[in-house]
Amino acid sequence: MPEYQTNVTDLQKQFLAAIQKVGEVQAKLIEAVRDVPATLESGQLTPAELVARSFDFATQVLDTQRDMTLRLINAAGGASTKTKSKQAA
């Protein structure tokens, strides 16, 4: 069991490092395009809409990970757990 816990901890650290890397890349992208005119073309998302979509996606990822983990627990003979899965937007 300790090996499992070590593997989970390692995966969590890798995932957090990946999120930090994405943030760094996003910051560099913003720096690269900040001089582009700020006018929006027809149909283009506003910055607030982009943020909302990004966080909606992050929520979907977490919901999917939770559901997958619970399925794995059930498959391994763990306690039966019912969850409420959110529908994809």
N, C-alpha and C positions, 0 to 999 in steps of 0.2 A: 504493500500500500504506500509506503513512503516514496517509492519510485514514481508511482502515479502522481502523487502530490508534487514531486519535483518537476515532472513533465508539465503538469498544469501550470505551475508557477512560471516555468520557463516560457510556455506559450503566452501567458498573460504579459510577461515582460516584453516579448517580441511584438505582441500586438500593440502595446502602449508605445513602444519605440517606433513602430510603423506609423501610428497616428501622429506622433511628434514630427516624423519625417514629412508626412503629408502637410502638416502645418507650416513647416519650413519652406517646402516647395510652393505652397500657396502664397506665402509672404513674398517669395522671390517673383512669382508671377505677377502679383499686384504691383510690386516695385517696377517690373518691366513694362507694365501697361498703364501706369498711372498718368502718363503724359498724353494718352490717347483721348480725344475729345469725349466728354461725358454725356453727349446727347444719345438718347436711345432711339433705335430704329423701330419701326412698327413691328409689334410682336416680340420684341426683345424683352427678356426678363429684367426687372429692376434688381438692384443689389439685395433689397429685402426679400424679394421672391427667391433669389438664388440661395440665400441663407436658409429660408424656410424649407426649401427643397432638400438642401444638404442635411438639415437636422431631421427631416422626415425620413430620408434614406438611412441615417444613423439609427433611428428608432426601428426601422424595418430590419436592419442588420441585427440589432440586439434581440428583437422579437424572434427572429429566425434562429439565432444562436440558442436562446432559451428553449424554444420548442425542440430543436435538435438534441440539446443536452437532456431534456426530459425524456425524449424518445429513447436515447441511449441508456438512460437509467432504467427505464421500463424494460428494454431489451435485455439488460444485464440482470434482470430479476429484482430490481429495486422496487420500492413502494410505488404504487400506482398514483399518479398525479395528474389532475386535470388542469388545463390552462385555458385562458381566453386568448385566442390569437387575433391580433388586429388584422384587418383586411388591408392589402396593399393599396396605397392611394393611387 
